[in-house]
Structure formats: structure tokens, C-alpha cells
Amino acid sequence: MSFVPVAELAELDEGPLGVEVDHSTEGPLPVVLVRLPDGEVHALLDECSHGAVMLSEGDFDLEEHNIECYLHGSRFDICTGAALTPPATAPIPVYPVRVEDDQVFVDVENPTKEN
């Protein structure tokens, strides 16, 4: 796995954070980082699978672990990337996260297969 540093943990104190992660040959990849109330950090593609809109600009329900696309209202599970409500039906990629010394690392080259 190829983990790269993307943010300081303190940057997630104010809520979810959209970042761009260098992705080998494809250039920057938009990723949204979310820290749940239990402290667990998740990373997802920052783009709705239905409308190609940045999810980091939508609403989050951290208690229910979902994120909403502001354009058409599709909701996605923060932990698995699964599409929970239409019009989106396709999941979004979820990426492995590691936190070391208050630094958040993400591996965008190896999305998880849970969704």
C-alpha cells in the first residue's frame, strides 16, 4: 500500500475536509476526510456517483454515518461508500486511512472492496 500524508488530524475538528491527493498517473484525486464521533477517520472519493458533485460541500450526518449530495439528495454510507438513497445507485470508493502522530495518511491506490 502507498499511504501519503493528506492532512493534520486537527483539521478535521471543524468537520469533514475535502482534499486533493496525488494519484500516480491520473493526477490529483478529490477525497473527503471524515472523523466520526468515536474518533475513527474515513476517506471517500469526494464525488457523487450520480451527479459528479463534490460531497464535501453537502450535508453530513455523523451519527448515522452518511453524507448527502447537495445537488439531488443522494446519501452515501461514510464507512462503506454504499449508495443509500436514489437517484444514486452506484457506490463511491472508500480508501484505507492511517493516523500517525496526528497526521492523516490515505492510500488512494487501493480502495477497499466493502461497498
N, C-alpha and C positions, 0 to 999 in steps of 0.2 A: 504494500500500500504506500501511497505517496501523499502523506499528510503535509499540508502547507499552512503556515500561520495566516489567519484572516482577521482576527480582532482580539482586543483585550476583553476579558470577561466582564469588567466594569461597564463596557459599552452596552451590555445587554440589560443594565439596571433600569433603563428607561423603557424597555420593551423590545420587541423584535427589531432586528437590524438587517437591512439589505446591504450586501457587499458584492464585489466582483472578485472572482477567483480565477487566476491564470489557469488555463486548461490546455496543456500541451500544444497541440496543433490547431485547436479550434478558437484560440483567443480567450478573452475574458468570459466567464460564465456567471450569470446573476444567481446569487444564493441568498436565501433569507435564513438568518440565525434566530432561534427562539429558545429562551430559557424558561422552562416550566416552573411553577411554584415550588416543586421539590428540588430545584437546582439543576435538573438534567437539561443538557443543551442538545438541540436538534438542528440539523441543516437540511434544507429542501431547495429544490430549484425554485427561484423567485419568478415563476411564470405560470399562469393558469394554463392548464392543458386545453381549455376550450377557447379562451379569448386572447391568449398571448399578452396578458396584462400582469404587471408586477404585483405579486401577492403581498409584498411588504408594505404596500400602500393601502391594503384593505384592513378589515377588522379581524381581531384575534379574540378567541375565547380560550384563554389559557387553562381554565378549569375543565372545560370539555375537550381540550387538546385539538382545536381546529382553527383554521384560518379561512377567511372568506374573500373571494374575488369581488372587488368593488363594482366591476362592470355588470355582471349578470347574476351575482349572488351564489355561485358555486362554492361549496365548502370542501376543504381537504383536511384529512387527519394529519396532524403535525408529526406524529410518530411514524406513520406508515406511508404517508403520501396518497392514500386511497381517496378517490373522489366520493364524497358523502352525499352530495345533492346535485341535481341537474342544474344547468344544462351540461356540465362537465361529466363525462363518464370515464375518462382515462385518468389513471393516477399520475402523480408527478414524482420525479426521482427524489429519494432521500439519501443523504450522504453520511458516511461514518464521521463521527466527531470525537476528538480527544481534547481534554483540557489539562494543561501542564503549566504550573507556576502562573496561574491567572491568564494564560494565553490560550485562545481557542484555535485549534487546528482542524481542518476539514480535508477529506480525501474525495475529490470530485471525480477521480478516475475509476472509482469502484463503488457505484451506487448500490445500496442494499437491495435485496430481492423480496422484501416483505410485502410490498404493495401488490 
